[in-house]
Amino acid sequence: MELGSPGAAPGGVSVSAVLPAGGSGERLGGATPKQFCAVQGRPLVSYAVRAMERISWISDVIVVVSPENTETMKTIIEKYGHKKVTVVKGGITRHRSIFNGLKVFAENEFSSHLLQKPEVVIIHDAVRPFVEEDIVAKVVMAAKEHGAAGAIRPLVSTVIASAADGCLDHSLERARYRASEMPQAFLFDTIYEAYQQCTDYDLDYGTECLHLVLKYCKTNAKLVEGTADLWKVTYKRDLYAADSIIKDNLSQQVCVITNVKETLAQVGFLLPESLKSQIKDKRCAIQEIQELVDMLEKSNIPLLYPVVLISLHLDISENNSFSIGMEDLTMIKKFARETKKKNILVYGLLIQCKDPLLLQETVNSAAALIMALIKDRNPELIGQLLVA
């Protein structure tokens, strides 16, 4: 995802975002907090930061992490080229962390310099990576008008209350209730006043920001119907789901570099054309891929996802001799191991077809294999020569 082009914020207001990322990830299990778990080789928090950062009208993104993870977060920002991001040390609870994030706009002790106070501030979980600009704009517009706003979704399960003896006491009418999601947005002065006035009990045990502004500022938040992709990564199964969604998104956009006019197209269409128009000496394959790797390195563009490079070899000779020697295979494997360290995955693909009448069918099979490699990005297969 690239940073968005400059544009005006909804309603012409100044906007910043606070992302609490101080959770311990107890429900996820494991030693690594969920916000730092890798999805496609990249920490989950980086996706959420990029989702906010690429919205051009968001001026600052504040990421609040536990004190022991401050340096880890700064390393992530540097590695993935995040801009307009400030890292803040969080408190012992969610509300205390959010409060610390807001203080960078109002109190010198929480930042080396005060950031420009926004008219509207967005609060969004660092473990909700798939938020889109459209829903962010809607809650910002609603917050400007009503003072506070938050995304909601229909309840999936019926909510019940148990009695002291562990038996059913009563259930709620599901149609009347909604699940509170993120993002939420507030007039900055309203949410900051609410945090200044709230009790230690609220800071230690509360979880809902919309409730704070209702309780302390008498501000009734506007509820905005959210999209299905606002879900929060909570359990280990959610990491697998996030990984699958990202793979699907990546596999829908494929860049094929050839010496023909087309530069962006579906692999299934371009591959047969490129094979017909440019069959190259196999001895140049590694040199060409090395040139691409060098180009990526010189560009200084952060590789947010593993980049897939596939070395194609075409064998349409009528004899049965294998067209690639062991020296070539060894060279591909060695080269692939080196480029893997740079987040670049190199695969080899041999397209064998002895019968010219079956060439199109073989190429179609190769296209399907290429799409699978692009989607799965399996590091265990690098340097292997796959046969279509």
N, C-alpha and C positions, 0 to 999 in steps of 0.2 A: 504494500500500500504506500502510495506516495503522498507527500504533503499536499494539501489542497491549495488551489490558487487563491490569491487574496480575494476577499469578499466581505460584504457587510454582514454583521450579525443580525439575526431576526429582531425586528423592532428597533434596530439601530442602537442597541445597548452594548456596553462593554461586558465581556464574558470571560471568566476563567473557570478552571475545573480543579477539584480536589479528589484524589483517588486514595482512599484508605487501603493500605497494603501491609498491615501489621499483624495479620492473623497468624496463628501457629499451625493451622491445618490439622487439628486433632482428628476431625471426622474423616479426613482423607487417609490418615495413617501414614507411617513413614517418617523419616527424619527431616525431610525437606518441606518447608511450608508450601502450600499449594501454589501461591503466587509466583514462586520461583521454580516450580516444576517445568521441565522442558516439554514443549509440544512442537514436533518437527524441529527439534534441536534448539528451540528458542524459548526463553522463559515466558510463562503465561502473562506476567505483568507487562511484558514488552508489547504484547498484542493490544492490551487495554490502553496503554500509553499512546500507541500509534493511532488507535481509533479516535482518540481525542485530539492528538497532535495534528492529524491530517485535516481537521476541520479548521479552515483558515481563520475564521473569526473568533476562535478561542485563543486568548492572548497568552495565558500561562497555564501550565499543568503542574499541580503540586502533588507529589507522590509521598505519602506518609508511611514510613516503615518503622519497625522496631529498631531501637538503637543498635543492636548487634548486627543488623542487616543493612546499615547505612552504606558501608563501603561496597557491599554486594550490589546494591541498587545503582550506585554511581558507576560501577564497572559495566553494568548492563546498559546504562545510558550512553556510555562512551563506545561500547562495542557495537551497538545497533544504531548509532548515529541519531539518537533522539535530541530534539531541539526544544527550546522554551520550557524545559523541565527543571523544577526545583525539588530537591529531596529534603524532607523534614523528618525529624525524629518523632515517633508516635508515643502515645501514652499506653497505659496498661489495659485500656478497653477501647472499643470501637469509637464511642462518643468522644473520649478524651483525645484520641488520635485525630478525629475530624476537627475538633476544636483547635488543636495544634496547627493543623493545616490552614485553618482560617486566619490564625494569628499572624501568619507571614504577611498579610495585607494590612495589619493593624498594630503590631507590636514589634519593636526592633529586636528584642531578645531572641526571636525565633528565626531571624534571617540576618545575613550580613548587611542587607539593605532592604528597605520596605519595597514590596512590589506594588504596582499601581492597583488600588482597590477597584474591583469590578462592580458594575451595577448589579449583575446577576452572577451567581456562582453555581456551578454544576457539582453535584456529589455523585460519584459513580464508583462501584466496586472494581478493584483491580483484577478480580477474577471473573469478570463478565466481559469476555474479549470480543464479542460480535456486535456491539452496539453500532448503529448506523446514524449518519448525520440527520436523517429525516426525523427520527424520534427525539434526538437531542434538541433539534430546532423547535419541535412542538412543545417540549416541556419548558424551554427557555421563554418562548412566547407566552405560555400560560403563566409562568412565574412572574413575568413582567406585569401582566394584567392582574393577577390574584395575590401576588406576594410569595407564593409557593406552589409547586406542582410536582407530580411524580407519576412515573409509569406504573400501570397496573396490568394484571393478566387474570383471566378467569381461574377460579379454583379448579384443580384437577380432581382432588379427593374431597369428600365431605368431612367437615371438621366436627369432632365430637368432644364432649367434656365428660370426664369420669368422676364418680363420687368417691368419697373417702374410702369406701370398701372395695374400690377397684372396678365397680360395675358402672354401666352406662348411666349418666345423669341426664344429659340432653344432647341434641345435635343442632347444628346451625343450618339454616336454609341456604344451601350453597348458592342459589341464584342471586341472593342479596349481598354476597360478600365477594371480595376480590383479593388476590395476592398482591402485596406491595412489592414492586420491583425497582430497579434502577434503569436509567438515570433519574435523579431528582434535581430540581433547580429552585433557587430561592433568590429573592432580593437580598443582596449581601448584608445590608444593615439589619434585616429582619432575622436571618438565621444567626448572625453574630450576637444580636441582642438576646436571642433565646438561649444560646450557650452561656452567655454571661450571667443570666438569671437562674439557670437550672441548678438543681441541688446535686450534691455528691451522689445521691442515690440514682438520680437520672443518668449521671455520667458513668456510673459503675454498672448499672443493670439495664439501662434503656438500649434500644436498638433502632428505633424509628425516628428519623429526623423530622418527618412531617408532623409527628405527634408533639415534638418539642415546640415548634412554632405555633401550633394550635393552643398548647397549654400555656405558654408564656407570652405570646404575642397576639393571641386571639385571631390568628390567620388561618382561614380555612383553605387548605390546599386544593387546587384543581387537579382532578385525577384524569390522566391521559391514557387511553387504551394503547398498550404496547404491542410489540411484535413478538413472535414466537422465539426469536433468537436472543432474547434478553436474559436467558437463564444463567444461573451462577454455577461455576465449577465448585462442587462441594465434596463429592466422593470420587474415589479412584475411577469408577466407571465414567464419570463426567470427563475425565482427562481423555479417555479413549474416544468419547463422542466428539470432543473438541478436535482431537487429532484427525478424525474422519472428516469433519466439516472442512477443516483447513485443506486436507488433501483434495477433496472434491472441488473446492474453490480454485486451488492451484491448477488442477488438471483441466479446467475449463479455459485456461489462457496459456497458449503455447506459442513460443517464439521460435521459428525455424530460420536459421541463417544459411542462405544459399547465395549463389551468384546469379540467380534469376531475379526478375522484377518483384515477385511476391516476397514479402518479408514477414507477414503475419497471416496465418491461415490454419485451418484444421489440418492436423498431421495426416489424417486419412486421405485428404485431397492433395496436399502438397508433396507428400513423400513419393508417390508414383511419378509425378512430374519432375521432381528434382533428380530422381534416379535416372530418368530418361535423358535429362539435359546435362547432367554432370556426373560422369563415372570417372573417378579419379584414381590415380596410382595409390595403392594401399600404403606405400612407404611414406606418403605425405600425411597420413591421417593424424598421427600423433603430433606432428609439427603444427597442423592446423588447429588442433585442440589446445596446444600449448600457446598459440597466438591468442586464442580466445581467453584463456586463463590469464595471460599477461595483460590483456586489455581490461579485464575485470579488476585486476589488482591496481592498475594504474589509474582507474577511474575513481578509486577511493570510495566507491559506493558500498555501504554496509550490506552484506548478503543476509537479508532477513530470513530467508528460507534456503535449504540446501538447493544449489543449482545443479540441474541435470545436464550432462553433456554425453551424447551417444556417438560413438565412432562406428560408422556404417561401413560394411565391407560387402561387396556384391560379387557373387560367384555364379556366373552363367555359362561356364565352360562345360563342354560335353564330356570331358574326361572325368575320372573319379578322384583325381588327386586333390588333396586338401589345399585350399588356396592361401592359407595363412600359416606361416611357419611358427615353430616354437619360440624363436627369437622375438617375433612380433608379439606373441601372447605374453611372454615374460615382460616385454617392454610396456605393454598396456597395463599389466598388473602393478608394476612398480610405479608407473606414472599415476595410476588411480589411487594408490596408497598415499602418495605425496599430496595430491590435490584434495583428498578427503580432509586433511588438516585445515584446509582453507574453506571448508563448507561447500566443496564442489564435488559432485559424485559423477564419476566417469564409468560408463558401461561400454562394452563392445557388442555389436550385433552383426551377425553374418546372415546375409540373405542368399540362400542357395536355391537355384532354379535351373535344372537341366533342360526342362521342356519350355520353350518360349511361350507356348499356349497357356501355361500355368503361371506366367510371371505376375499377372495382375492379382491372382488369388494369393500368391506368396507375399506380394507387397502388402496386400490388405492385412494378412496375418502379421506382418512385421509392424504395420501401423498400430494394430491392437496391442502388440507387445510393447511398443514404445509408449503408448498411452498408459499402460500398466506400470512401467518403470517411472514415468513422470508422476503418477498418482501416489504410488507406494514409497518411492524414494528410499528403497531398502539399502542401507549401507553394507549389508552382508554380501550383496551381489556385485559390488564395484570390482572392476578389473576382469570380470568374467566375460567370456565370449558366448553370448546367447545365440541360438540358431533359430531362424524363422523358417 
